[in-house]
Each structure stands twice: as C-alpha cells, then as structure tokens.
Amino acid sequence: MEQRLSIITLGVSDLIKSTSFYEQQFGWIKSSFSNENITFFELQGMQLSLYERSALAKDATVSDQGTGFRGIPLAYNTRAEKEVDDLIARFEKKGVDIIKKPEKAAWGGYSSYISDPDGYLWEIAYNPFINLD
C-alpha cells in the first residue's frame, strides 16, 4: 500500500452549517465534486469531505452515537508563531470556539486549538521542525 492519505471525511450533524463554517471561517472553496449530500474541499494533494453523520455511520455499518473527544484532531500548520496568533485572533472575532489559546508547546512548537460546529478539533500550530516551503 502506498504511503498517502487521500480524503478525510468528517461526519457532521448539519451539512449546510458545517460547509458554511469551512467556507466562512477558513475561507475555503468547495470543489465542483460537491453536491447536496457531500461537500469536498481540495487541500493541496488531498481532500476534506463533509458528510451527514448518520448516513456516514450507516455506510460504515456502525452506530452514529458518541460524543466527546474523538481521539483525532486535525492540524493546520503555519510558517511562524505570529501566523498562529493572527489566525486565532481572526477566528475569535468571527465567534469560532477557541478551545486553547496559543502557547508554547512541550514538543518545541507553538499551538492552539479551535472547534468546528460538530466538535472536531483543529490544532492551529507552528512546528519549527516542518518546512512548509
């Protein structure tokens, strides 16, 4: 199996609300593959998709019940600590739920956490060990 990840799909409670969150808060543009049942965002070599939670659970043949920490935060890495601060300030002004304010991390970087409407955590971080250029 090749070492790659193609699509991350989030099961969401309200597809319209979640699509709007990623369009308005992140400034992302949904792809032409999107329709009334699923939203795709192209992310430089992979895709994030949003799909109604109960339909996604049914497709996977599992229960759609369960809340709390999902054990998998998503991450957006920046090129500098200031960019983390700027993004969090922008999210805060737009009413995004800030879970953790930006701070130095034990692993040597600088990070913060926000939440989308379904409670999926996004780490907004600067990692000095990753070259994004």
N, C-alpha and C positions, 0 to 999 in steps of 0.2 A: 504494500500500500504506500502510495506517495505521501510524503510529509507535507500536508497542506490542509487548510480549513477553508471550505467554500462558502458556507452560509451558516449564520447563527440565526435561529428563529426564536422569537420571544412569543409566548402565549399571552395574549392581552385580553383584558375584560371588555374593552371598548375600542375597536379598531380605528374608528374615526378620531376619538380623543387621543389615542396613542400616536397615530400618524401625525396629527396636528402638533403634538408635543415635539416630535423629532424635526418637523418642518419649521416650527416657530422658535423653539428654544435652541436647537442645534444649528438651524439654518440649512438643513439637508434637503435635497430634492429627490422625491421618489422617482423610481425608474419607470420606464414605459411598460415593464412587465407587471406592474401593479394592476389590481382590479378591485372590485367591491368586496372580495373575500380575503385579500392579502396585499400587503404593502412591501415593496422592496426598496432598499436604499443601497446603491452601489458604493462600495468603500475601498477604492484602490486595491483591487485584486480579490476582494471577497464581497459578500453581501450580508446585510442585516435585513431580516424579514420579520414582519409583524403579522400574526395570525390569531384569530379568535381562540382563546384559551381552551374552551370546552371542545371545540372542533379539533384542535391540535391533540388534545388528550385522547379523544375518540380515535383519531387516526393512529396514534401510538398504542392504542388499547390499554390505557392506564386511566386512573381516576384523575379528575381535574381539581380535586380538593387539596388544600395545603396552602399555608401562608408562612410568613416569616422569612428568615434568611435562606436563600436558595442555594447557597454554597458556591456561587459563581458570579462574582462581579465582573462587569465589562470594564475595559480601560481605554482611556484616550490619553496618549502621551503627548506632551508639549515639548517645545525646544528650549524652554527656560522657565525658571520658577515664576518670574513675573507673569508669564502667559497663564500659569495656573491661577494666580491671583486675579488677573484680568477676566478670565472666563468665569470664575466663581462670582466675582462682583457683578458681571453681566447676568448670570443665572439668578442671583439673589434679587436683582432689580426686576426680573421678569416673574418672580414668585416661585421659582423652582425650589423644591425641598432640598436644602443643604443638610446633609447628614453629618458631615465632619468638615470643619473649616480647614483651610490649607495649613499644613505644618510639616516640619522636617520629619522624615520617616526613619525608623530604625535601620532600614536597609540602605540608607545613604541618599535617598531622593527626597522629594517634596510632594505631598499629595493631599487630596481632599476627596470627599465622596458626595455625590448627589443621587437623587432617586427619581425615576420616571414615574408616570401615573400608576403603574402596576407594582411599584416597589422594587423594580430591578435597579440594582446599584451600579453606578458608573464611577469608577475611580478616575479623577482628573489629576494627572501626575506628571512631574518632570523626573525622568530617570537619567542620571548622568552617565549611565553605563550603556545606553541605547543611542545610536546615531540615527537620527531621522532624515538626515540629508543624503 
